Amino acid sequence: MASHAPLSMSSVGLGAFLLLLVAGCGNEPRITDVDALAPAFDALSASTDAIDLGKAIFFDTDLSLNANQSCASCHDPQWGFTGPLPAINAHGSVYEGSVTGAFGNRKPPSAAYATQSPILHWTRQGGGLWLGGNFWDGRATGEILGNPAADQAQGPFLNPREQALADKACVVYFVSVSTYSGLFRSVWGDAISTVDFGADPASTCRAGGTLSLSAAGRAIVDQAYDQIGLTIASYEASQEVNAFTSKFDAYLRHQARLTRVEKQGLSLFKGKGKCSRCHSVNGRDPLLTDYSYDNLGVPANPENPALISEGFIDPGLGGFLEDEDEWGKVKVPTLRNVDKRPTPDTKSYMHNGVFRSLEQVVHFYNTRDVLSVCGPDVSRDDAQWGVTCWPPPEVEQNVNRSELGDLGLSPQEEAALVVFLKTLSDGWGS
């Protein structure tokens, strides 16, 4: 991609300025200087129109094969921008896509605070590790559009297990005829209006077909699809999604006091529990993740439809990179909104949703290497599970043996950690 001289918002319009984000030579990756794109993405994220457009796309169920699934279907704001259905969370924890019976293979990660993740890269810190990217396995690297959340936003539309459209032109077409199409043209220009999508594109798309376009039309569609990804990321970068309004935030700003137990939990989080080694609490607005990847020895979720039907064992980052040294490692998520939900119904945890409460998570971290290994006949509903035994890791390679497994926490200390984690939900005091 050709380099560009620095531009200011006073010299060009927002639409032209933002085209820097998607300009390229047609061959991926299209970005050679990601750092140069930061000002452009910042401009997009500061645009009220772009944020409103991104929100409209995020909640639009028409952008799926059967017009029945949106981004928000798996990333519900009331549930911390993750899966909202207690019945699913209590069992397989992966969500059915637009097509009946087509399930994903991982629990939906939170879309909140996702734009803060850096481009996936290797660093020598800590003896060498991968940082950044989005999706549990890091495959949304950010190298295409300059932000991992923008790369990630493009994936579900065409994933047959999710929104299941067969052609990015279908996504662009449905945006072009949406109630917010005028807003799209206001942000990105009128090029989308010049595409000839054919006689009955809706029927073709709803039947799982692809659209026949001219070369010029396909080029506009490719650009518009990138713009859609970037626009969703602009909403995900907004204050609505990155609110920083938890009780813990108020505490850091000296606007609230933690209870004695909450303070004990915070102390354990930073000390004996070793949580802050990966979920940093440093700074004014800590993101409670270091963007790294780890295999914590989490058991497989026996009710994961992908495990039941395909024998799926999650390779994580190692599968994406085809690197045995990273096998089984998944992204360290932010702990912000980890307990956020509108009701006390079940919320699931870890990349496969095997744990159904924060209490289980903390107890696993504390006792993984203390309890015996469960036999194959012990189910999650058995009294022994997590009390006298834990199942073996889903992936045996590369298990972190130094930062969890035998923390020596008392039951009271485990409980205090959970109480602290509950202070991380946005919307406190509202």
C-alpha positions in Angstrom: 0.0 0.0 0.0 1.3 3.4 -0.9 2.3 5.6 2.0 0.3 8.7 2.7 1.3 12.1 4.1 -0.3 12.9 7.5 -3.8 14.4 7.0 -5.9 16.5 9.4 -9.6 16.6 9.7 -9.5 20.3 8.7 -8.1 19.5 5.3 -10.4 16.6 4.3 -13.8 15.4 5.0 -14.4 12.5 7.4 -15.4 10.1 4.6 -12.3 10.8 2.5 -10.1 10.6 5.6 -11.5 7.2 6.6 -10.9 5.8 3.1 -7.3 5.5 4.2 -8.4 2.6 6.3 -9.6 0.5 3.4 -7.4 1.7 0.5 -5.1 -1.0 -0.8 -3.9 -2.9 -3.8 -6.4 -5.7 -3.6 -4.1 -8.3 -2.2 -4.4 -9.2 1.6 -2.9 -8.2 3.9 -3.8 -4.7 2.6 -2.0 -2.8 5.4 1.8 -2.3 5.6 1.9 0.6 8.1 -0.8 -0.2 10.7 0.4 2.6 13.1 -0.4 5.2 10.4 -4.0 4.2 10.5 -4.5 4.9 14.2 -5.6 8.6 13.6 -8.1 7.6 11.0 -9.7 5.0 13.2 -9.7 7.4 16.1 -11.6 9.9 13.8 -14.1 7.2 12.9 -14.6 6.2 16.5 -15.2 9.9 17.4 -17.9 10.3 14.8 -21.4 10.2 16.2 -22.8 9.2 12.8 -20.3 6.3 12.5 -21.1 5.1 16.0 -24.8 5.2 15.3 -24.3 3.4 12.1 -22.2 0.8 13.7 -24.8 0.2 16.4 -27.6 -0.1 13.7 -25.5 -2.8 11.9 -24.7 -4.5 15.2 -28.4 -5.0 16.0 -29.6 -5.8 12.5 -31.0 -9.3 12.2 -31.5 -8.9 8.4 -27.7 -9.4 8.0 -28.1 -13.2 8.3 -29.3 -16.0 6.1 -32.7 -16.3 7.6 -33.0 -12.7 8.9 -33.0 -14.0 12.5 -29.6 -13.3 13.9 -27.5 -10.1 14.6 -24.2 -9.5 16.3 -26.1 -8.7 19.4 -27.7 -12.2 19.4 -24.5 -13.6 20.8 -23.1 -10.3 22.3 -26.0 -8.9 24.3 -25.2 -5.6 26.2 -27.2 -6.6 29.2 -25.0 -9.7 29.6 -21.7 -7.8 29.2 -21.8 -8.2 25.4 -21.7 -12.0 25.5 -24.2 -14.8 25.3 -27.6 -14.0 26.9 -29.5 -17.3 27.0 -29.4 -19.0 30.4 -30.5 -22.3 29.1 -27.6 -22.4 26.6 -25.1 -21.0 29.2 -26.0 -23.8 31.6 -25.2 -26.5 29.0 -23.3 -26.3 25.8 -22.6 -22.6 26.0 -22.1 -22.2 22.3 -24.9 -20.5 20.3 -27.0 -21.7 17.3 -26.5 -19.7 14.2 -29.0 -18.5 11.6 -29.4 -22.0 10.3 -31.3 -24.3 12.7 -28.9 -26.9 14.2 -25.7 -25.1 13.1 -23.8 -24.4 16.3 -20.5 -22.7 16.9 -17.7 -24.4 18.8 -16.8 -21.8 21.3 -18.6 -19.6 23.8 -19.1 -16.0 22.5 -16.3 -13.8 23.9 -17.3 -10.3 25.1 -17.4 -7.6 22.5 -16.9 -4.9 25.1 -13.5 -3.4 25.3 -12.4 -5.5 22.3 -11.2 -2.5 20.3 -8.5 -2.0 22.9 -6.6 -5.1 21.9 -3.5 -4.5 19.8 -2.6 -6.1 16.5 -1.5 -9.7 17.1 2.3 -9.7 17.5 5.1 -11.6 19.1 7.0 -10.0 22.0 10.1 -11.1 23.8 8.6 -10.1 27.2 8.0 -13.0 29.6 10.3 -15.2 27.7 8.4 -14.7 24.5 4.7 -14.7 23.9 1.9 -13.6 21.5 -0.2 -10.6 22.4 -3.3 -9.0 20.9 -5.8 -10.1 18.2 -9.4 -11.0 18.7 -11.4 -14.2 18.8 -10.4 -16.9 21.3 -7.7 -18.1 18.9 -6.4 -14.7 17.8 -7.3 -15.2 14.1 -8.7 -11.7 13.8 -5.2 -10.3 13.9 -6.0 -6.7 13.0 -3.6 -6.8 10.1 -6.3 -6.3 7.5 -8.2 -3.3 8.8 -5.9 -2.0 11.4 -7.9 -3.1 14.4 -8.6 -6.6 15.6 -12.2 -5.8 16.4 -12.8 -4.6 12.9 -11.3 -7.8 11.4 -13.4 -9.8 13.9 -16.6 -8.0 12.9 -16.4 -9.3 9.4 -16.2 -13.0 10.3 -19.7 -13.9 11.6 -21.6 -12.7 8.6 -20.1 -15.3 6.3 -19.6 -18.1 8.9 -22.0 -21.0 8.2 -22.3 -21.6 11.9 -23.2 -18.0 12.6 -25.0 -15.5 10.3 -24.3 -17.8 7.4 -24.6 -15.6 4.3 -22.6 -17.0 1.4 -21.4 -13.7 -0.1 -20.1 -10.5 1.3 -22.1 -8.8 -1.5 -25.3 -10.1 0.3 -24.2 -8.3 3.5 -23.5 -5.1 1.5 -26.8 -5.4 -0.4 -28.9 -5.7 2.8 -27.1 -2.7 4.3 -27.8 -0.8 1.1 -31.6 -1.3 1.4 -31.8 -1.0 5.2 -33.5 1.8 7.1 -30.1 3.2 7.9 -28.7 3.1 4.4 -28.8 6.9 4.2 -26.6 7.0 7.3 -24.1 4.6 5.7 -23.9 6.9 2.6 -23.5 9.9 4.9 -20.5 8.3 6.6 -18.9 6.5 3.6 -20.2 8.1 0.5 -22.5 7.0 -2.4 -20.4 4.3 -4.0 -22.6 1.6 -2.5 -25.6 3.1 -4.4 -23.9 2.5 -7.8 -23.7 -1.3 -7.5 -26.0 -3.4 -9.7 -26.9 -6.3 -7.4 -29.1 -8.0 -10.1 -32.8 -8.6 -10.5 -33.7 -10.3 -7.2 -30.6 -10.3 -4.9 -32.7 -10.8 -1.7 -34.0 -14.1 -2.9 -30.6 -15.3 -4.1 -29.0 -14.3 -0.8 -31.8 -15.9 1.4 -31.3 -19.1 -0.6 -27.6 -19.2 0.3 -26.4 -18.1 -3.2 -23.8 -15.6 -4.4 -24.4 -12.5 -6.5 -23.1 -12.0 -10.0 -21.5 -8.6 -10.1 -19.3 -6.7 -12.5 -15.7 -6.3 -11.6 -16.3 -2.7 -10.7 -19.3 -3.6 -8.5 -17.3 -6.4 -6.8 -14.5 -3.9 -6.0 -17.1 -1.5 -4.4 -18.6 -4.4 -2.4 -15.1 -5.4 -1.1 -14.5 -1.8 0.0 -18.0 -1.5 1.6 -17.5 -4.8 3.4 -14.3 -3.4 5.0 -16.2 -0.2 5.8 -18.9 -2.3 7.6 -16.3 -4.0 9.7 -14.7 -0.7 10.6 -18.1 0.8 11.4 -19.1 -2.0 13.8 -15.7 -1.5 15.5 -16.4 2.2 15.8 -19.5 1.3 17.8 -17.6 -1.2 19.8 -15.0 1.5 20.6 -17.7 3.9 21.9 -18.4 4.9 25.5 -21.6 2.9 25.3 -19.6 -0.4 24.9 -16.5 0.7 26.9 -18.3 2.4 29.7 -15.8 2.2 32.6 -18.7 2.6 35.0 -18.2 -0.3 37.4 -17.9 0.1 41.1 -14.2 -0.7 40.8 -13.9 2.3 38.4 -15.6 4.5 40.9 -13.3 3.2 43.6 -10.2 4.0 41.4 -11.6 7.6 41.0 -12.1 8.0 44.7 -15.9 8.1 44.2 -16.8 5.0 46.0 -15.5 2.8 48.8 -15.1 -1.0 48.6 -16.4 -3.0 51.4 -14.1 -4.9 53.7 -14.7 -8.2 51.7 -14.3 -6.4 48.4 -11.0 -5.0 49.5 -9.9 -8.4 50.7 -10.8 -9.8 47.3 -8.8 -7.1 45.5 -5.8 -7.8 47.7 -6.0 -11.5 46.9 -6.5 -10.6 43.2 -3.2 -8.7 43.2 -1.4 -11.1 45.6 -2.0 -14.6 46.7 -4.5 -15.4 43.9 -2.0 -14.3 41.2 -4.9 -13.0 39.1 -3.4 -9.7 38.2 -0.4 -11.4 36.5 -2.7 -11.7 33.4 -5.6 -9.4 34.4 -3.7 -6.2 35.2 -5.4 -3.7 37.5 -2.7 -1.0 36.9 -3.6 2.5 35.7 -6.7 4.7 35.9 -8.8 2.6 33.5 -7.3 -0.9 33.6 -8.6 -3.4 31.0 -8.1 -6.4 33.3 -6.3 -8.4 30.5 -2.7 -8.4 29.2 -3.9 -9.6 25.8 -1.8 -12.8 26.0 -2.8 -16.5 25.4 -2.8 -19.3 27.9 -3.8 -22.9 28.4 -5.2 -23.1 32.0 -5.9 -26.8 31.8 -9.6 -26.1 31.5 -11.7 -29.3 31.1 -13.6 -29.9 27.9 -17.3 -28.9 28.0 -19.0 -32.3 27.6 -22.2 -30.6 26.3 -20.4 -28.6 23.6 -22.3 -29.6 20.4 -19.0 -29.5 18.4 -17.4 -31.9 20.9 -20.4 -34.2 20.7 -20.8 -34.2 16.9 -17.3 -33.7 15.7 -15.0 -34.6 18.6 -13.8 -31.0 18.6 -10.8 -30.4 20.9 -9.9 -26.7 20.8 -6.3 -26.0 19.6 -6.7 -22.3 20.3 -3.9 -20.0 19.1 -1.8 -23.0 18.2 -4.4 -24.1 15.6 -4.5 -20.7 14.0 -0.7 -20.4 14.0 0.0 -24.1 13.3 2.4 -24.0 16.2 2.6 -26.9 18.7 4.2 -24.5 21.3 0.9 -22.5 21.3 -1.4 -25.5 21.2 -4.4 -25.2 23.5 -3.7 -21.5 24.4 -6.7 -19.2 24.2 -6.9 -15.4 24.6 -6.9 -14.0 28.1 -10.2 -12.1 28.2 -11.0 -8.9 30.0 -12.7 -9.5 33.4 -14.7 -6.3 32.9 -18.4 -7.2 33.1 -17.5 -10.8 34.0 -20.6 -11.0 36.2 -22.9 -8.6 34.4 -26.4 -9.9 33.7 -29.9 -8.6 34.1 -31.1 -11.5 36.2 -29.3 -14.1 38.4 -29.7 -16.7 35.7 -26.7 -18.8 34.6 -23.8 -17.2 32.9 -21.0 -19.4 31.6 -17.2 -19.0 31.7 -14.0 -19.9 29.9 -13.7 -20.3 26.1 -15.9 -23.4 26.1 -18.3 -22.4 28.8 -17.5 -25.4 31.0 -17.9 -23.4 34.2 -21.3 -22.1 35.2 -20.4 -19.8 38.0 -17.6 -17.5 39.2 -17.4 -19.7 42.3 -16.5 -22.7 40.1 -13.9 -20.7 38.2 -12.1 -19.5 41.3 -12.3 -22.9 42.9 -10.7 -24.4 39.8 -7.9 -21.9 39.8 -7.3 -22.7 43.4 -7.5 -26.5 43.4 -6.9 -27.8 39.9 -3.7 -29.6 40.9 -4.9 -30.4 44.4 -7.9 -32.5 43.7 -7.8 -35.9 42.0 -8.6 -36.4 38.3 -12.3 -37.3 37.7 -13.1 -40.6 36.0 -14.9 -40.5 32.6 -18.2 -41.4 34.3 -18.2 -38.3 36.5 -20.5 -35.6 34.9 -20.7 -31.9 35.7 -23.8 -32.5 37.7 -22.2 -35.1 40.0 -21.5 -34.2 43.5 -17.8 -35.1 43.0 -17.2 -32.7 40.1 -15.1 -29.8 41.4 -15.3 -31.0 45.0 -13.2 -34.2 45.1 -12.0 -34.2 41.5 -11.5 -32.2 38.3 -11.6 -33.6 34.8 -8.4 -33.7 32.8 -7.5 -30.7 30.6 -9.2 -30.4 27.2 -5.7 -29.9 25.8 -2.8 -31.5 27.7 0.0 -29.6 26.0 1.3 -26.3 27.3 -0.7 -26.2 30.5 0.2 -23.3 32.8 1.5 -24.9 35.9 3.1 -21.9 37.6 0.3 -19.4 38.1 -2.7 -21.5 39.1 -3.6 -25.0 40.3 -2.6 -24.9 44.0 -3.0 -21.3 45.3 -3.7 -22.3 48.9 -6.8 -20.1 49.2 -9.3 -20.8 52.0 -13.0 -21.0 51.2 -13.4 -17.6 52.7 -10.7 -16.2 50.4 -12.2 -17.8 47.4 -15.5 -16.2 48.3 -13.8 -12.8 48.7 -12.3 -13.0 45.3 -15.7 -13.7 43.8 -17.1 -10.7 45.7 -14.4 -8.5 44.2 -15.1 -9.8 40.7 -18.7 -8.7 41.1 -17.5 -5.1 41.4 -16.3 -5.1 37.7 -19.7 -4.8 36.1 -20.5 -1.6 34.3 -23.6 0.4 35.2 -22.9 0.5 39.0 -25.0 3.1 40.7 -27.4 3.6 37.8 
